[in-house]
Amino acid sequence: MLELRRADIPDLLIIATRWFADDRGAFSETYQQQRFNQAGITVAFMQDNQACSKSAGTLRGLHFQRPPAAQSKLVRVVRGAVYDVAVDLRPGSPSYGRWAGIELSAANRLQFFVPAGFAHGYLTLEDDSEVLYKVDAPYAPEAEAGLHWNDPAVGIAWPLADGAPLIAPRDQALPPLSELAPVEAWRFGSRP
């Protein structure tokens, strides 16, 4: 059983799955293709990725891949906690350039569905946080791109405790939204 909520941008979905607990622990089907398809998430996931960040305050992103290697993602946290963010990059979208964020944690067990057409990133809120996410296209270095994490035109309210995050030099050098070439294949309202 899935419980779906829409984030501040309707195409972003927050997913809760049912957990069964007893004195041994707990169990959940975190992904079952037929149930996700019935809920309207019909992408065909083909790869799982896992990332571990040692320190709270580590920022990864904001990343995306351009077509034809664009990726939809289903993100969850298996240890620790993160503030997960997606930015709408679809030309013509009423929410173009806007962001939505949610806390994902091992404790709340929520998942975040981020469709292709969004930049994605997260800030760790606890040491030793582990993120597990499914994608519907393999990593393609020639298609990778990104958006600067702190672009004032986007204005993400990252919950930073002590100033600047720990961030890779490559991510620090990503361009602002104003310098990104639009991805016409993501035009809002068009069909592939």
N, C-alpha and C positions, 0 to 999 in steps of 0.2 A: 504494500500500500504506500502511495506517495502523497505527500501534502505539498502542493505548489503555491508559492506566493510570487507576485511580481515585484521586482525591485522598483526603484524610482523611474527607471527606464523600462517600459513594459516588456521588451524582448529579453531582458535579463531575468532569469528565474532563480528563486531560492527554493531549495528542495529539502524536505525532511522525509526520511524513511522511517518506517516503524521498527523499533528495537524491542526485542524480547529478552527480558532479564529474569534471572533466577539466582539462587545462591552460588552458582558456578561462575556467573558473569553475564554477558549479553551477546546477542546475535542480531544481525540485520542484513538484508539483501540491499547493498548500497547501490547496485545497478542491476536491473533486469530489463533487457531490451524491449520486450513486449509491453511492460508497464510504462516505460518511458515513452515508447511510441504512442500508446493510448493517451498519454498526457500531452502529446504534441511535440515531443523532443524526438525527431526522427532521423537525426544524424547517425551515421554508422561509425562508431568509435573503433579505432584500429590500433591505438598505441596507448600505453600507460607510462607516465613519467612521475618520478618522485624526487623531491628536492628537500634537503635538510639545511637549515641555517643555524649556525652555532649560537649567535647572539641576538637578543631582542634588539630591535632597531635596525635590522637588516632590510633593505629595500631591494626587491627584484622587479624590474620592469621599467617602463611599460612596454610590453612586447606584442608583436603580431606578425603574421606572415601574409604576404601579398598573394593574390591568386596567380596561378592555379593551385597554390599550396596553402591557401588560407585555412586556418584551423578554428573549429569550435572547440570549447573546453568545458569539461565538467570537473570542478575543483572541490577538493575537500581536505581537511586537516586531520592527520592521524595521530599527531603528537603536538602539544603546545597550542598556539593561537596566532592568527594573522588577521590583518585588516586587508581584505581583498577588494580590488578596485577594477572597474571596467570603464573605458571611455569610448563613446560612440563615434566612429569614424566614417559612417555611411553618408555619402553626399545626398542631400535632399531630405535627410531624416529630421523630424522636428526636434530631436534631441542631439543633433550633430554637435560635437565638442563638449557635451555634458558628460558627467561621470556619475556612477553609483558605486557605493561601497557597502560592505557587510563584514562583520566579524565572523570568521570561521574558526572553530576550535575543536579539539578532541572532545571537549565537554559538551558543546551544543550540537555536534554531529551534523551540522547543516552542510549542504552542498550548494555550489553556485554554478549555474549554467551560463556560459559566456559564448554567444554565437559568433561566427566569423563576421568581421566588420567592426570589431571592437579591439582596442588595445587593452592589455591585461597586465596587472602587476599586483604585488602585495608587500606589506610591511609586517615583519614579525613582531609580535607583542610579547613573546616569551622566548627565553633561551631554548635551544635545541628543538625548534619547531620543524615539523615535517609536513610537507604538502604533497598530496597525491592527486594527479589529474589525468583524465582521459582526453585524448585528442582524436579528431576524425581525419587527420592528414599527418604524414610523417614530417619530422623536422627537415627543412630544406634551407640550407645556409644561404643560397642565392635569393631566397624569397623573404628572409628575415628583415624586419624593420622595427622601428619603435618610436615612441613619443617621450619627450622629456618629462620626468616624474613630477617636476615642480613648475610646469608652465603656468604662469599667472593667468593666461587666457582661459585655461581649463579650471584652475583654482581648487584642486583636490585638497580637502581638509584632512591630511594625514595626521593620525594621532601620535605625533612625535613627542616623546617624553623629555629628551634632553638635546634639543637642537637638531643638527644634521644627521641623517641616517648613514649607516654603513652601506655603501653602494659601489658597484663595480665601475671602474673608469669608463668602460664601454657604455654602460647605461647612463652615466653622468653626461656623456657627450651626445646623447640622442637629441634630435631637433624638436623645437616647439611645434605646435599644431599649425601655425601659420606657414611653416616651411615644408609641411608634408604635401606631396602631390596627391590629389584625390584618387581614390580607387574606384573608378567608374563601375566596375563589376559589382560593387557593393551598393550601388544606387538604391536608396530606400524605396521600397514598394515594387522593385523589379523582380522578375522571376528568373532563376538561372536557366 
